[in-house]
Amino acid sequence: MESLLLTNLEILSNKEGDSILVENSVIASIGREEALKRRAKASVKIIDCKGFYAIPGLGDAHVHLLSYGLYKNRLDLSKTASIEDIKKLVAEKAEEIGPGKWIVGRGWDQEKLVEKRAPNRWDLDEAAPRNPVLLYRVCGHVAVANGYALRIAGIDENTEDPRGGRFGREDGRISGVLYGKAVEIVEEKIEKPSIREAAELIADVLSEAASYGLVELHAMSVDEYEFKVLDFMDKTGMLKLRIKAYLETDFGNVRYGKRGRNLEICGIKVIADGSFGARTAYLRAPYSDAPNTKGELLIDAARLAVIFKSAEERGLEVAVHAIGDGAIEEVLKAVRKSGFKKARIEHASLTPPDIIERIAELEIPVSVQPHFILSDWWIAERLGARRTRWVYAYKSLLARGVKVMGSSDAPVEPLNPWLGIYAAVDRGRREKLNIWRFSNQEALGTREALQLYLNTENRCLKEGEIADIAVIKFSPFAQSDVRENRVILVTVDGRIVYCRI
């Protein structure tokens, strides 16, 4: 691999200098330009970085690669304001593609719709009676299918709810609204793209990720098909960022380990509850705006402990999706009961003080999505003021020494980590959200928020470390709004994967 010299920089580092010399995939030296030029090989590639700012490459600790790749090529419903808007987009797509072909979309949120309800099968039947339709809610844990899609999936009024899911009903009839595992019954009927086509979709996601300064992605809920795609990409040189895979629990008897240059099997993913938006996140007390429900617990401590034991035998981590405090409590019980040391909690959205203390005591890392702060603008009504104080409580988690990893959960939230950093710092203040009023104590400083995403334990560039470097236009510590930052150059293992100089 050729050596690389990045000059004319400001550097987030523990050492003085204006240049970085990269050799054999590591940061060989940080120092002054002329000194490093004398040290470098004659064949070194020199890039003048024009006074920009170098930081460690960023990481996203929870992303759905293929789902996001597919989402970018399907109906985007995130800006719809009514069911009529959704029907219009579906009807236009049906006209475009012709009868019989699947229409798939994502992004609707009933809280943003004037009707304040989810679309149902009859709405979609009006829009596209001759096409199967499946539209995911923004969280991905709920979707709606039309009658055509339900028939293809073999779902009728007599179909029983699957374990870990349910069919919505209105007046005893299947409404087309699908929860949890019920979504998968319809989803399985959609034809998958070829391995090559899927690889191209993921490659597009990786290019976007690199443009934000991301060098490592934790790919969640990877099934056997997606893993084949990732393995193909790694073997053919398409996997330009580092991917840590967390597989579906039914994947098979896999073990921890590297599978190529940039692909590593790290663990399995388990889902313990749903989402706040769908009122399926499992709470210890009922929802403030729906006192008849506490959400849905999809797996309890006893079953989790069994999964932990199996994972331990194979050297795997277990990443548990747990949003509500009730679901998080089940994870904590299972960790204490089993003594498992490689659990991590995905989301950890509602963490009152007793939960934070137990997470810290058990030394469980958490993967969080700061942009939820802005997307869940209705959270105070859903949880009430007392609980909202402890939602997305990153400051308190960090204060207790919990390892907190920033992420997007894309396609649920934008992949851009700078939007997540902004949300963690501003916390809905500029948007005048109630979450700011009730929990402004949890707002992070810019340095703290950036560190959620820095893909290095040292939180700065250091000699001898792998050369994962992001060169950005401005120092994030000198900006009033980090959303305006722009990435100029990115290296992974010393290889340039993105360059706009």
C-alpha positions in Angstrom: 0.0 0.0 0.0 1.3 3.4 -0.9 2.2 5.9 1.9 0.1 9.0 2.3 1.0 12.5 3.6 -1.8 14.8 4.6 -0.5 18.4 5.0 -1.8 21.8 6.0 -4.2 20.6 8.6 -5.6 21.4 12.0 -5.6 18.0 13.9 -7.6 16.6 16.8 -4.7 14.9 18.3 -2.6 14.4 21.5 0.5 15.6 19.6 1.3 19.0 18.0 1.6 19.1 14.2 0.0 20.2 10.9 0.5 17.0 8.9 -0.2 13.3 9.2 2.0 10.6 7.6 0.3 7.2 6.9 2.3 4.1 6.2 1.2 0.4 6.2 -2.3 1.3 7.1 -1.4 3.1 10.4 -0.7 6.7 11.4 3.1 6.6 11.3 3.7 10.1 12.5 2.0 13.4 13.4 4.2 16.5 13.1 5.3 19.4 11.0 5.1 19.1 7.2 8.8 19.5 6.4 9.9 17.0 9.0 7.4 14.4 7.7 8.4 15.0 4.1 12.0 14.1 5.0 10.9 11.0 6.7 8.4 9.8 4.0 9.2 7.5 1.1 10.0 9.1 -2.2 6.8 7.6 -3.6 4.6 9.1 -0.9 1.3 10.6 -2.1 1.0 14.2 -0.7 -2.4 15.9 -0.3 -2.7 19.6 0.7 -5.7 19.8 2.9 -6.0 23.5 2.7 -6.2 24.2 6.5 -9.1 21.8 7.1 -9.6 19.9 10.3 -8.7 16.2 10.8 -10.5 13.9 13.3 -10.8 10.2 13.7 -13.2 8.5 11.3 -16.7 8.2 12.6 -18.7 5.0 13.4 -22.4 4.2 13.2 -23.3 1.6 15.8 -26.7 0.6 14.5 -27.7 0.6 10.8 -29.7 -1.6 8.5 -27.6 -1.7 5.3 -29.8 -3.5 2.8 -33.0 -2.0 4.2 -31.6 1.4 3.7 -30.4 0.6 0.2 -33.8 -0.7 -0.7 -35.5 2.3 1.0 -33.5 4.7 -1.2 -35.1 3.1 -4.2 -38.7 2.8 -3.0 -41.5 5.2 -2.2 -40.5 7.8 0.4 -43.5 8.5 2.6 -41.6 10.6 5.2 -43.1 13.9 4.0 -46.7 12.8 3.7 -49.1 14.8 5.8 -52.3 12.8 5.2 -53.6 9.4 4.1 -54.7 11.1 0.9 -51.0 12.1 0.3 -50.0 8.4 0.7 -52.8 7.2 -1.6 -51.8 9.7 -4.3 -48.1 8.5 -4.2 -49.2 4.8 -4.3 -51.6 5.4 -7.2 -48.9 7.3 -9.2 -46.5 4.4 -8.6 -49.2 1.9 -9.7 -49.7 3.8 -12.9 -46.0 4.0 -13.5 -45.1 0.2 -13.1 -48.4 -1.4 -14.2 -50.6 -4.1 -12.6 -49.3 -7.0 -10.6 -45.9 -5.6 -9.4 -45.1 -4.9 -5.8 -45.3 -1.3 -4.5 -43.2 -0.9 -1.4 -42.6 2.3 0.6 -41.5 3.5 4.0 -41.7 6.5 6.3 -45.4 7.2 7.2 -46.1 8.3 10.7 -49.6 8.5 11.9 -48.7 11.4 14.3 -47.9 13.5 11.2 -51.1 12.6 9.4 -54.1 14.9 9.7 -56.3 11.8 10.2 -54.1 10.8 13.3 -54.4 7.1 12.3 -52.5 4.5 10.4 -53.6 3.9 6.7 -55.4 0.6 6.3 -55.9 -2.0 3.6 -59.0 -0.3 2.3 -57.2 3.0 1.8 -54.5 1.2 -0.2 -57.1 -0.9 -2.1 -58.6 2.3 -3.4 -55.2 3.6 -4.5 -53.9 0.4 -6.1 -56.4 -2.4 -6.4 -54.3 -4.3 -9.0 -50.9 -4.2 -7.2 -49.7 -5.8 -4.0 -48.7 -2.9 -1.6 -46.6 -2.9 1.6 -45.9 0.4 3.3 -43.7 0.5 6.4 -44.2 2.9 9.3 -41.0 5.1 9.9 -39.9 2.8 12.7 -40.0 -0.3 10.6 -41.8 -2.3 13.3 -45.3 -1.7 11.8 -46.5 -1.8 8.2 -49.7 -1.7 6.3 -50.6 -4.1 3.4 -53.5 -3.9 1.0 -55.9 -6.8 0.2 -53.9 -8.0 -2.8 -50.7 -8.3 -0.6 -52.6 -10.1 2.2 -54.0 -12.6 -0.3 -50.5 -13.3 -1.7 -49.3 -13.9 1.9 -52.3 -16.2 2.6 -53.7 -14.0 5.4 -57.4 -13.9 5.9 -59.8 -13.3 8.8 -59.0 -16.7 10.3 -55.3 -16.4 10.3 -53.9 -16.5 13.9 -51.4 -13.9 15.1 -47.8 -15.1 14.8 -45.5 -15.3 17.8 -43.9 -11.9 18.3 -46.5 -10.1 16.2 -50.1 -9.4 15.5 -52.6 -8.4 12.8 -54.5 -5.2 13.3 -58.3 -5.6 13.2 -61.2 -3.3 12.8 -64.7 -4.6 13.7 -63.2 -8.1 13.7 -61.8 -7.8 10.2 -58.1 -7.8 9.3 -57.3 -4.1 8.8 -54.0 -4.6 6.9 -52.0 -3.0 9.7 -49.2 -5.5 10.7 -47.1 -5.5 13.9 -43.8 -7.1 14.6 -43.4 -10.6 13.1 -46.7 -10.2 11.2 -44.9 -7.8 8.9 -42.4 -10.5 7.9 -45.2 -12.8 6.7 -46.0 -10.3 3.9 -42.4 -9.2 3.4 -41.3 -12.7 2.6 -43.4 -12.7 -0.5 -41.5 -9.7 -2.1 -39.0 -10.9 -4.6 -35.4 -10.1 -3.5 -33.0 -8.4 -5.8 -30.1 -10.5 -7.2 -26.8 -10.6 -5.1 -25.2 -8.2 -7.6 -28.2 -5.9 -7.5 -28.3 -5.9 -3.7 -24.5 -5.3 -3.6 -24.9 -2.2 -5.8 -27.6 -0.9 -3.4 -25.4 -1.4 -0.4 -22.4 0.1 -2.2 -24.5 3.3 -2.7 -25.2 3.3 1.0 -21.4 3.0 1.8 -20.6 5.8 -0.6 -23.1 8.0 1.2 -21.7 6.9 4.6 -18.2 7.8 3.6 -19.3 11.2 2.5 -20.3 11.9 6.1 -17.0 10.7 7.5 -18.1 7.3 8.5 -15.5 4.5 8.4 -17.3 1.7 10.4 -20.9 0.5 10.4 -22.5 -2.0 12.7 -25.0 -3.8 10.4 -28.0 -5.0 12.4 -30.5 -7.8 11.8 -28.4 -9.4 9.0 -30.1 -12.5 7.6 -28.5 -15.2 5.5 -29.3 -13.5 2.2 -27.8 -10.1 3.3 -24.7 -11.8 4.7 -24.2 -13.5 1.3 -24.3 -10.0 -0.3 -21.8 -8.6 2.2 -19.5 -11.6 1.8 -19.7 -11.2 -2.0 -18.9 -7.5 -1.6 -15.9 -8.1 0.6 -14.4 -10.7 -1.7 -14.9 -8.5 -4.8 -13.5 -5.3 -3.1 -16.9 -3.5 -3.0 -16.9 -3.3 0.8 -14.9 -0.1 1.2 -15.9 0.6 4.8 -15.5 -1.7 7.8 -18.7 -3.7 8.6 -19.4 -5.4 11.9 -22.4 -7.8 11.4 -25.0 -8.7 14.0 -27.0 -11.5 12.6 -30.6 -12.6 12.9 -31.1 -15.1 15.8 -32.2 -17.9 13.4 -29.1 -17.5 11.1 -27.5 -20.8 12.2 -24.7 -22.0 14.3 -22.2 -19.2 13.4 -19.3 -18.1 15.5 -17.5 -14.8 16.1 -14.8 -14.0 13.6 -13.4 -12.0 10.7 -14.7 -13.1 7.3 -12.4 -11.0 5.0 -10.7 -7.7 5.0 -13.7 -5.6 6.0 -16.3 -8.0 7.2 -16.6 -9.3 10.8 -19.3 -11.4 12.5 -19.6 -9.8 15.9 -22.9 -11.0 17.3 -26.7 -11.6 17.0 -29.6 -9.2 17.2 -32.6 -9.8 19.4 -35.8 -7.7 19.6 -37.4 -7.3 23.0 -40.1 -4.7 22.2 -41.3 -2.3 19.6 -41.3 1.5 19.2 -42.8 4.5 21.0 -44.4 5.6 17.8 -46.5 2.5 17.5 -47.0 2.3 21.3 -45.4 -1.2 21.2 -42.2 -0.3 23.2 -42.7 -2.1 26.5 -43.1 0.1 29.6 -43.3 -0.6 33.3 -46.4 1.6 33.5 -49.1 2.3 30.9 -48.7 5.0 28.2 -49.8 8.4 29.3 -51.9 8.9 26.1 -53.2 5.2 26.0 -53.7 4.0 29.6 -55.0 0.6 28.4 -51.6 -0.5 27.2 -48.0 -0.8 28.4 -46.7 -1.9 24.9 -45.6 -5.4 24.0 -42.8 -7.5 25.5 -41.5 -9.8 22.7 -39.0 -11.8 24.8 -38.6 -12.1 28.6 -35.5 -12.5 30.8 -35.7 -16.3 30.9 -35.6 -16.7 27.1 -32.9 -14.0 26.8 -30.7 -15.9 29.3 -30.9 -19.0 27.1 -29.9 -16.9 24.1 -27.0 -15.4 26.1 -25.7 -18.9 27.0 -25.8 -20.0 23.4 -24.0 -16.9 22.2 -21.3 -17.2 24.9 -20.4 -20.6 23.7 -19.8 -19.2 20.2 -18.0 -16.0 21.3 -20.8 -13.8 20.1 -22.2 -10.5 21.4 -25.9 -10.1 21.8 -27.4 -6.8 20.7 -30.9 -6.5 22.3 -33.4 -4.0 20.9 -35.0 -2.6 24.1 -36.7 0.8 24.0 -39.1 0.9 26.9 -38.0 0.7 30.6 -39.9 -2.5 31.0 -38.0 -4.2 28.1 -34.7 -2.8 29.4 -35.4 -4.2 32.8 -35.9 -7.7 31.3 -32.5 -7.4 29.6 -30.9 -6.4 32.9 -32.5 -9.4 34.7 -31.2 -11.7 32.0 -27.6 -10.4 32.2 -27.6 -10.6 36.0 -29.0 -14.1 35.9 -26.7 -15.4 33.3 -23.5 -13.5 34.0 -23.2 -12.8 30.3 -20.5 -10.2 29.6 -21.2 -9.4 25.9 -24.7 -7.9 25.9 -25.4 -4.5 24.5 -28.6 -2.6 24.5 -29.9 -1.1 21.3 -31.8 2.2 21.8 -32.1 2.2 25.6 -34.6 5.0 25.1 -36.3 5.3 28.5 -33.8 5.0 31.3 -34.9 6.4 34.7 -32.3 6.6 37.5 -32.6 3.0 38.8 -32.2 1.6 35.2 -29.2 3.8 34.6 -27.6 2.6 37.8 -28.1 -1.1 36.9 -26.8 -0.6 33.3 -23.7 1.0 34.8 -23.3 -1.6 37.5 -23.5 -4.4 34.9 -21.2 -2.5 32.5 -23.5 -2.9 29.5 -22.8 -0.6 26.5 -25.7 1.1 24.8 -26.2 2.1 21.2 -28.3 5.3 20.9 -29.9 7.3 18.1 -29.9 11.0 19.0 -32.0 12.0 16.0 -34.9 10.3 17.8 -35.0 13.4 20.0 -36.3 15.4 17.0 -38.4 12.7 15.3 -40.3 11.8 18.5 -41.6 15.3 18.8 -44.7 13.9 20.4 -42.9 12.0 23.2 -44.0 14.2 26.1 -47.7 13.4 25.4 -46.9 9.7 25.0 -44.9 9.3 28.2 -45.9 12.3 30.4 -43.6 14.9 31.9 -42.1 12.7 34.6 -40.9 9.9 32.2 -39.9 12.4 29.5 -37.3 13.7 31.9 -35.5 10.3 31.5 -36.0 9.7 27.8 -32.8 9.7 25.6 -30.8 10.5 28.9 -27.3 10.5 27.3 -25.8 12.9 29.8 -26.8 10.8 32.8 -25.7 7.6 31.2 -22.3 9.1 30.4 -22.0 10.5 33.9 -22.3 7.0 35.3 -19.5 5.7 33.1 -21.8 3.9 30.6 -20.3 3.3 27.1 -22.7 5.2 24.8 -22.3 4.6 21.0 -24.0 7.0 18.5 -25.9 5.6 15.6 -28.7 6.4 13.1 -30.8 3.2 12.8 -31.0 4.1 9.1 -33.4 4.0 7.3 -35.4 4.9 10.5 -33.3 8.1 10.9 -30.9 9.9 8.5 -27.6 8.2 8.1 -25.7 11.6 8.5 -24.0 11.5 11.9 -23.7 15.3 12.0 -27.5 15.5 12.3 -27.3 13.1 15.2 -24.6 15.2 16.9 -26.7 18.3 16.4 -29.8 16.6 18.0 -27.7 15.5 21.0 -26.4 19.0 21.5 -29.5 21.1 20.8 -32.1 18.6 22.0 -35.1 20.2 20.3 -34.3 23.7 21.7 -34.4 25.5 18.4 -37.4 23.4 17.2 -39.2 24.4 20.5 -40.0 20.8 21.3 -41.4 19.8 24.7 -38.6 17.3 25.1 -36.3 20.3 25.6 -38.5 21.7 28.3 -38.7 18.5 30.3 -35.1 17.1 29.8 -32.8 19.9 28.8 -30.4 18.6 31.5 -29.5 15.8 29.2 -28.2 18.1 26.4 -24.6 17.2 25.5 -21.7 19.6 24.7 -20.4 19.3 21.2 -17.3 17.4 22.2 -19.4 14.9 24.2 -21.7 14.4 21.2 -18.9 14.0 18.7 -17.3 11.4 21.0 -20.4 9.2 20.7 -19.5 8.7 17.0 -15.7 8.7 17.2 -14.5 5.3 16.1 -11.6 5.1 18.5 -11.2 4.7 22.3 -8.7 7.5 22.4 -11.1 10.1 21.0 -8.3 11.7 19.0 -5.8 10.8 16.3 -2.8 9.1 17.7 0.4 7.7 16.3 0.5 3.9 15.9 -3.3 3.6 15.4 -5.1 2.4 12.3 -5.3 5.3 9.8 -9.1 5.9 9.9 -9.2 9.6 9.3 -11.9 12.1 8.4 -10.9 15.6 7.2 -13.8 18.0 7.7 -14.2 21.6 6.6 -14.5 23.2 10.0 -13.6 22.4 13.6 -16.9 21.2 15.1 -16.0 23.0 18.3 -16.0 26.4 16.6 -19.4 26.0 15.0 -22.8 27.2 16.2 -24.5 24.5 14.0 -22.6 21.3 13.2 -25.1 20.4 10.6 -23.3 22.8 8.3 -20.0 20.9 8.4 -18.8 19.1 5.3 -16.4 16.1 4.9 -13.6 16.6 2.5 -11.5 13.4 2.7 -11.8 10.0 4.4 -9.4 7.1 4.8 -10.0 3.6 6.0 -6.9 1.6 7.0 -5.0 4.4 5.2 -6.9 3.9 1.9 -8.7 6.9 0.5 -12.4 6.1 0.3 -13.7 9.6 -0.2 -12.1 12.7 -1.5 -13.4 16.2 -2.5 -10.1 18.1 -2.4 
